[in-house]
Structure formats: C-alpha cells, structure tokens
C-alpha cells in the first residue's frame, strides 16, 4: 500500500511539473 501511495505522489508531482511547463510554453508562444 505504501508503494502505491508513493507512486501516486510521484505521478502527481510529475503531472504538475509537466502542466507548468506547458503553460509557460504556451505563454511564450502567444506573447511573440
């Protein structure tokens, strides 16, 4: 059970990082 929780936490943090990167990329493209 602990391993599953750690995996979920890792996936969530990865998705948040990916989402932040995508948002910054979109802002950079639209500002041009």
N, C-alpha and C positions, 0 to 999 in steps of 0.2 A: 504493500500500500504506500509506503514512504517513497519508493522509487517512482510510482505513478505521479505522486504529488510533485516531486522534483522535476519530472519530465514535463508536466503541465506548466509549471512555473517557467522552465526554460523556453518552452514554446511560446508562452505569453510574452516574455521579455523580448524574444526574437521577433515576434509579430509587431510589437510596439516599435522596436528599432526600425524594422522594415517600413512601417507606416510613416514614421517620422521622416525617413529618408525619401520616400515617395512624395510626401507633402512638400519638402524642401525643394526637390527636383522640379515639381510642378510649378511652384512659386518662381523658381529661377527661370523656367521656360516662358512663363506668362509675362514676366517682367521685361523680357527682351523686346 
